[in-house]
Amino acid sequence: DAEARANKAHANAAKDRARSDEETQKEEQLEQKVTSLVTTCKEASRHVKETRQRIERLSEGIDRVAEQIKLIENSSQYQNERRSGKVPSGAAKHGGSFVDKREAKKAELEGLTRKIRESTQHLKAAEQDKQHLQSDFEEMNQVLRLQTELASKMRKVADRSAHVAEELAEHAEEEREAANLRHVARQRAEANVQNRGNHTESLQTQYREAKRAASEATSLAKESRKHADQLEKCLEEARDFTRLAQIVEEREWGRNEARSYYEYALKEKEEKDSFMLQQKKLVEVSDEVREATNRNSNVDLDKVRLRRSSHQGAIDLYNRSVVLSRMVEDAKRHAEQAKKIAEGNAKIARRAQEYKEKMDLVVEIPKKLAGQTLLHSLRHFHWDKSNILSNAHFHSIPFHVLHRMIDTQSDFQERGIRNFTQSHLCRIFPSCVDAEKNAVSIQDPIFPWSMGCQLVSMNYSNPNEKLLIYEGMFRRSGSCGYILKSPHLFGPRPDPTLQRWSIKILGAYHLPKSGTNRRGNGSGVNPVVRLTVHAGEKAWALPFAFDTSLKQRAGSISHSTVNACTIDVDNEWLAMASFTVLDKSSDKSEFIAGAAVPVSSFREGYRSVALFDANHTRSGVFKFASILVHVSKLD
């Protein structure tokens, strides 16, 4: 049985080892793939870095050429040639006219501008490839981590199975050796007992012979004694004392001989008796040896049985631990499910309580008041039913419900809400569910505006970039709180018209210190301007972001070193550009000021963008904070 168990354990260990090798091989393959992705990501990063460096060099070349053109235009010789009406000849050789030099520099400026556009497009494509590669690397790294954990677990299982198989094999070997020892001990004991039995029989036979000889000597001595008595009696009766003396001597000699023989027989009997006693002791010692051998054999047998029971107990304990671990995992899973169900029930109970409290506050509206009500809020069920309602009805929809509707049936829901908002009012608001989930990312006002929703509410208790964009939308009408809807929201959607703008950040003025520097932990700021363009109509569309690199100069003026970018917009009514000024003096980027401007309000030329603080106000040290930009529309 022990050998059968050992063979079975060896088979299971071989299976576990094969499975472990297979998972380890998969892990090595995934490591090779991850290494390849890391190499590809490094190559993409290098390409992006080279493209950015090329853009920086082109930007420096544009600045240099623009400065040269400005110097040429400000020169007196150029002014004289312009007043004299000199026409460019198309040749800008060394020593030529300043008009030709200016035209050559303008051509060079256009060439550099064209190259920087192409480099910007290449940079966008390279950054997209880099993002895709990084997402693939993260996914593959997650798969590798899971595979590594699985391979480690399988190796531990294989090692544990091999250890159990080795213990069972050792146990079988010990049982086999114990059985052989018991067999040899039993054979030796039986042989010893058999030898002692034969010797005992021989001693008993000799003892019987000695006893028989002693009885014969005793009977002979008795007869001799009787004969001597008769002779003495005859001696007394005889008169011839000589004859009697002779007879007496003969009888005396016979008696002496019989006595010596008797003494010899007694001595031999004593020797036989002592030998018998010795043999009897040997027999008793043999019995003790046999009993001791049997006891030792029983002790060895008990040890083997105890060892077998301990191994069996260990195996049973391991099996019970495996079963208990599975039961613990099941219990944890059931506990998590029960916890989720309890949380869901608690949430449902809380909402039911809130609904009950609200319903307790609801009273019946008088008919006169109902007749004077202009708008009636109605719960949304289906857009086809909502579109046939009168214009006095409107819907109030939370942010997360609107996103869920668009995510499930994108085209149908988007068409339904666009048709509804053409003739009805629709209000979008952040609900308590959004607050519980801390869903700040979905509270984007641009998305409801793109669907035609007229009333979009925001959470002012948490100032962020979304709220900055929300307030920036209404600055096109002087922040009066109302703006006209885009014409494309009242009819079929027109074909998108792509607009390309070039924005160059020249400097920042009257920037206050950040929170860390105001507390005395720093003497200056290291500002960086982040330009983010929100131009998508989908909730999941990612905005375009561009960071500049600013250098601190004297006074409160900061000038940019890498400051130009190009943006593409296909819906200028919805597109918003936010300028955020950050302080990178410390390890973390701290917010200094910001502003949001609609793309439809862009005007070409040099423009000053007023900045607002974290609470979206211009007071105190933020009263004159602004950044200077140059905006140009590209064909």
PyMOL commands that set and color helices and strands:
alter all, ss='L'
color gray80, all
select helices_A, chain A and resi 2-74+76-83+98-237+241-361+367-372+383-387+399-408+410-421+432-437+446-450+465-477+487-489+515-521+599-601+620-622
alter helices_A, ss='H'
color red, helices_A
select strands_A, chain A and resi 376-377+393-398+425-429+455-456+499-509+527-534+544-547+549-552+557-562+564-569+576-583+590-598+605-610+626-634
alter strands_A, ss='S'
color yellow, strands_A
deselect
rebuild
show_as cartoon
